[in-house]
């Protein structure tokens, strides 16, 4: 079954510094992959998605992610973090017989220091 | 364009009671999925409704049930509540019941506390 793993539970970064969140997937073929962000007390917002083609994907809020088949990874990056980026980030992959459900990683909580 | 709205935002129930959570899907969407997010964890898929029919179910017992209405809004019902049912319940709407390319839009969730 398709799955994703987020190895880092918490990351603390200084405002203005770069951020990289790791996501590893388990799937034989080329997967579809998503990154979502969840601010405290809020639902999930889609940051970006990878279906095929260019392995570097641009998303909203200045985020990007790179699909690396050789490493089974889809890491999320942002060059310069803002205090408003403090949130929980989830990597997800469609799964199920019809690809109609999302399987999420455990999430990475990002804390931003002033 | 209206987004996904869920009601209520918070509620407290007693163990053994029943609860109904509601979700209005985004305009133009015909598919609703429900997820349970326990504290400190990622969301877990409960089930999906596509055109008023259940279209996939996760590893949840039958006391979790749902409905989708002709306007594509949806309800999640949980019977015989247990303490472990305390969680954030998220609704996601999308267009098309199958296919990984379908982008899901999430509501803000309903925080259920069972005491």
HADDOCK unambig.tbl for C-alpha pairs under 7 A between the chains (distance, minus, plus):
assign (segid A and resid 32 and name CA) (segid B and resid 100 and name CA) 6.76 0.50 0.50
assign (segid A and resid 42 and name CA) (segid B and resid 108 and name CA) 4.83 0.50 0.50
assign (segid A and resid 42 and name CA) (segid B and resid 109 and name CA) 6.92 0.50 0.50
assign (segid A and resid 43 and name CA) (segid B and resid 90 and name CA) 6.96 0.50 0.50
assign (segid A and resid 43 and name CA) (segid B and resid 106 and name CA) 5.84 0.50 0.50
assign (segid A and resid 43 and name CA) (segid B and resid 107 and name CA) 5.41 0.50 0.50
assign (segid A and resid 43 and name CA) (segid B and resid 108 and name CA) 3.88 0.50 0.50
assign (segid A and resid 43 and name CA) (segid B and resid 109 and name CA) 5.73 0.50 0.50
assign (segid A and resid 44 and name CA) (segid B and resid 106 and name CA) 5.57 0.50 0.50
assign (segid A and resid 45 and name CA) (segid B and resid 106 and name CA) 6.84 0.50 0.50
assign (segid A and resid 94 and name CA) (segid B and resid 100 and name CA) 5.61 0.50 0.50
assign (segid A and resid 98 and name CA) (segid B and resid 98 and name CA) 5.53 0.50 0.50
assign (segid A and resid 98 and name CA) (segid B and resid 99 and name CA) 6.30 0.50 0.50
assign (segid A and resid 99 and name CA) (segid B and resid 98 and name CA) 6.19 0.50 0.50
assign (segid A and resid 99 and name CA) (segid B and resid 99 and name CA) 5.40 0.50 0.50
assign (segid A and resid 99 and name CA) (segid B and resid 100 and name CA) 5.08 0.50 0.50
assign (segid A and resid 100 and name CA) (segid B and resid 97 and name CA) 6.51 0.50 0.50
assign (segid A and resid 100 and name CA) (segid B and resid 98 and name CA) 4.95 0.50 0.50
assign (segid A and resid 100 and name CA) (segid B and resid 99 and name CA) 5.99 0.50 0.50
assign (segid A and resid 100 and name CA) (segid B and resid 100 and name CA) 6.31 0.50 0.50
assign (segid A and resid 101 and name CA) (segid B and resid 45 and name CA) 6.55 0.50 0.50
assign (segid A and resid 102 and name CA) (segid B and resid 45 and name CA) 6.91 0.50 0.50
assign (segid A and resid 104 and name CA) (segid B and resid 42 and name CA) 5.69 0.50 0.50
assign (segid A and resid 104 and name CA) (segid B and resid 43 and name CA) 6.29 0.50 0.50
assign (segid A and resid 105 and name CA) (segid B and resid 42 and name CA) 5.94 0.50 0.50
assign (segid A and resid 106 and name CA) (segid B and resid 41 and name CA) 5.31 0.50 0.50
assign (segid A and resid 106 and name CA) (segid B and resid 42 and name CA) 4.65 0.50 0.50
assign (segid A and resid 107 and name CA) (segid B and resid 41 and name CA) 6.84 0.50 0.50
assign (segid A and resid 107 and name CA) (segid B and resid 42 and name CA) 5.94 0.50 0.50
